[in-house]
Amino acid sequence: MKTSYALEANILVKQGKFSLACDLQVTQGITAIFGPSGSGKTTLLDCLAGFKTPNEGLIKTSRIIFYSDEQGINLPPEKRRIGYVLQESGLFPHLSVRKNIEYGFNLRRERERIYKVDYLLDALRLTQLAGRDTRNLSGGERQRVAIARSLATSPDILLLDEPLASLDAPLRGVLIKILKMVSDELSIPMLYVSHSLSEVIA
């Protein structure tokens, strides 16, 4: 019986003297991508999300093709239903915590929405911060808001590019527990990029 993968990618990317060849199959749960800086981890995520175009290959989920050089397909990021959380949270400073999450929620049509804003606020321990200005949040709080905003778009898969790199050790532990909860309870497959072996093991 053939395995149905949440995400598959078999791509080649060339950037000057650098070349990235990747053959990837992702199932449910958390898949860690580990390696030193400059090894192509972020390049891979950018290709999966649609922010960078490979030179050749195929990227697809169990239901749709994102990119195929043979078929001439290259869906834009907004058509891929992929959540992307970066090292820097990228929140809108003029919006409250709730409004930041609602922004992600409103990117989807009503029938496509899976997670209510209040549910995400509760799940990521943000309810008490809902009305706060994001400029007055700690690094860990900002990352939790960024994760909630990505989940509010009802993604089929969540990409995390070193989301804990700027946080201290105690906050990393809290965020890792939250990410495990998101994976277990919301059943969203994740690709977690890091150059920290301790994070990968956790």
Secondary structure, DSSP 8 states (H G I E B T S, - for coil): -----SEEEEEEEEETTEEEEEEEEE-SSEEEEE--TTSSHHHHHHHHHTSS--SEEEEEESS-EEEETTTTEE--GGGS-EEEE-SS----TTSBHHHHHHHHHHTS-GGG--S-HHHHHHHTT-GGGTTSBGGGS-HHHHHHHHHHHHHHT--SEEEEESTTTTS-HHHHHHHHHHHHHHHHHH---EEEEES-HHHHH-
